[in-house]
């Protein structure tokens, strides 16, 4: 529910998450194409190969 969102991420936290997600993608042979967010959400665009 959107009305209960609270600021959880500052710019530094989003940058750290980007680094973490990129490392996880390497483990899964995926690619982090784009990441962005605000203080209450993040968006990820991933490329994940089908096998």
N, C-alpha and C positions, 0 to 999 in steps of 0.2 A: 504494500500500500504506500503510495507516494507521499501521503501526508505525514508519514512517520519517519521519513528519511532524515538523517542527521549527517552533518559533515564528518566524514571519517578519514578522508584522504586529503592531504595537502600536496603541493607540487612535488616535494621531496619524496613523499610516499608513493606517488604515481610513478616517478622515475625509478624508484627501487623496484616496484612491481614490474615495470617494463623489463628490467634486467632479469628478474626472477623468471618471468614468463618466457623470455627469450631462451634462457638456459633449459627450461623444461621442454620447450619445443625441440631443442637439439636432441634431447633424450628420446623423444617420440618421432624423430625424423620429420618434423613439421617445421613450418616457417611462420614467424610472427610478422605479418605484413604491416599492420598498423595497430596502434594502441592509443587511446585517448581517454579522457575522463574529466570529471569535476570532483567536487569535494564529497559527493555522495554516490558515485557510480564510476565504473570503468567499462570501456568497450574494447573488445579484442576482435581483430580480423586475422584469422589463421588460414594457412594453406596446409592441408593435411592430405598426404598421398593415399589413395585407395589401393588396396592390394588385392 
